[in-house]
Amino acid sequence: MVACSGGFGSEEQALECPSESSSECVRYCNAAEHVCQGQLYVDECTCLATCAEYDHTGLEGALSGDTVQCRTTLAEADECQDAGADSDICSSSDEDSGRDSLM
């Protein structure tokens, strides 16, 4: 594994860059990089390492729940302020705390 730096808004910390990543993390980090244009993570390694810690049991298109699927939905919709680790929408496991739609 390769070390990478911490994400924006976090204290600098060494993270282990995963040698393999789930398809969910690859999709999320692709959106974080291309749609959010670096607003969420300083590099792909940091994104993949952070994503590996997220719950991966959400449903595609989710708008609630502390999962990579919720964050991916928001990142792909250019709702970048809510797509990161400190997401108010995705940080709650209460399904009623999320949005019903993106519009």
C-alpha positions in Angstrom: 0.0 0.0 0.0 1.0 3.6 -0.6 0.5 6.3 1.9 -1.6 9.3 1.0 -2.5 12.6 2.7 -5.7 13.4 4.6 -8.7 15.0 3.0 -9.7 18.7 2.9 -10.8 20.0 6.2 -9.0 17.3 8.1 -5.8 17.2 10.1 -3.0 15.9 7.9 -2.8 12.1 8.6 -1.2 9.3 6.7 -3.8 7.0 5.2 -3.0 3.7 3.5 -4.0 3.8 -0.2 -5.9 0.6 -0.9 -4.3 -1.8 -3.4 -7.8 -2.8 -4.5 -11.0 -0.8 -4.3 -14.6 -1.7 -4.6 -16.5 -0.7 -7.7 -18.7 1.5 -5.4 -15.6 3.4 -4.3 -14.2 3.7 -7.8 -17.5 5.2 -8.9 -17.7 7.6 -5.9 -14.2 8.8 -6.3 -14.6 9.3 -10.0 -17.6 11.6 -9.3 -15.7 13.3 -6.5 -12.8 14.0 -8.8 -14.6 14.9 -12.0 -17.9 16.4 -10.9 -16.8 17.9 -7.6 -13.4 18.9 -9.1 -11.3 18.3 -6.0 -13.6 19.9 -3.4 -13.8 16.7 -1.4 -10.4 15.1 -1.3 -6.9 16.2 -2.1 -6.2 13.1 -4.3 -7.7 9.8 -5.5 -5.8 7.8 -2.9 -7.3 9.8 0.0 -10.8 9.3 -1.5 -10.4 5.6 -2.0 -9.0 5.1 1.5 -11.8 7.1 3.1 -14.4 5.4 1.0 -13.2 2.0 2.1 -14.4 2.9 5.6 -17.9 3.8 4.5 -20.8 1.3 4.7 -21.3 -0.3 1.3 -24.8 -1.8 2.0 -26.9 1.1 0.7 -29.1 1.1 -2.3 -28.1 2.7 -5.5 -29.6 6.2 -5.7 -30.0 6.5 -1.9 -30.5 9.9 -0.5 -30.0 8.9 3.2 -28.0 6.6 5.3 -24.3 6.7 6.1 -23.2 4.8 3.0 -21.0 5.2 -0.1 -24.2 4.9 -2.2 -25.7 8.0 -0.6 -22.5 10.0 -1.1 -22.2 8.8 -4.7 -25.8 9.9 -5.5 -25.0 13.4 -4.2 -21.6 13.7 -5.9 -23.0 12.6 -9.2 -25.7 15.2 -8.9 -23.1 17.9 -8.2 -24.3 18.2 -4.6 -20.7 18.2 -3.5 -21.1 20.0 -0.2 -23.2 17.0 1.0 -21.2 14.2 -0.6 -18.2 14.1 1.6 -17.3 12.5 4.9 -19.0 15.3 6.9 -22.3 15.0 5.0 -25.3 16.1 7.0 -27.6 14.1 4.7 -25.6 10.9 4.5 -24.3 10.8 8.1 -27.6 9.8 9.6 -28.9 6.2 9.5 -32.4 7.6 10.0 -34.1 7.2 6.6 -36.4 10.2 7.4 -33.4 12.5 7.7 -32.5 12.4 4.0 -34.0 14.1 1.1 -36.9 12.7 -1.0 -35.3 14.0 -4.2 -32.5 16.1 -5.5 -34.8 18.8 -6.7 
